[in-house]
Amino acid sequence: LIFIASLMLGTTITISSKHWIMAWAGLEINTLAILPLISKSHHPRAIEAATKYFLTQATASALLRFSSMTNAWHTGQWDITQLSHPVSGVILTSAIAMKLGLAPFHFWFPEVLQGSPLITGLLLSTIMKLPPVALLYMTSQSLNPTLLTVMAILSTALGGWMGLNQTQIRKILAFSSISHLGWMAIIIIYNPKLTLLNFYLYTMMTAAVFLSLNSIKVLKLSTLMTAWTKIPSLNAMLLLTLLSLAGLPPLTGFLPKWLIIQELTKQDMAPAATLISL
């Protein structure tokens, strides 16, 4: 109960803060609250996952502090929305990408999710991503567009490709999360509200998948194939939710992808596309 309350507190502090130090403090509370939940089983894999998570998040938090201090040094501003120095923008983009697990900083996420219980995995995939996404939303005008676009395209591609040869369901869901984050990151500069819509729908669908898997106690694809006899109706719902998560029309998951593609076609992105192809 204490750790769940700390998670809520850390998330609320980060989302509602205007000052960089308060946002950083909220992220630190979140990190420290989730670590005992990851390592609860005392299994060596769980301890390894908790260690990997701690090291990655600590590095990302240090980069975030460095970005805000660089901005304060040059402009005298500690306000989150006043991040105007270009170097700070690049460092902040990298720090938030590391916090979220965007490619090429994605390597920790599948390993951590694989070593965590399903409910902790649900928290890692949803609630723990809310504060960094909120920071992205608040600083969307200050981020480096080229770097963010490259990382978004990489994430979407890698999330799809690397999820193909997995047999562990938690790893498949981790790569699904990386792919969805790519969609959110590419549109954040042009239409931040679409990123929030995508995040809310992704959270609902992922919660449905994790809770369904937890109720039928399935961790591998081979077990899932034989689990349909336990609760057929739940398995049918799980199938639809997975198809929705994949973005198949006319299911809900298709809506944010459709709107994002529609919004991207309105942007004059030819120079950026040329740069990426080079």
Disulfide bonds with the S-S distance in Angstrom:
none
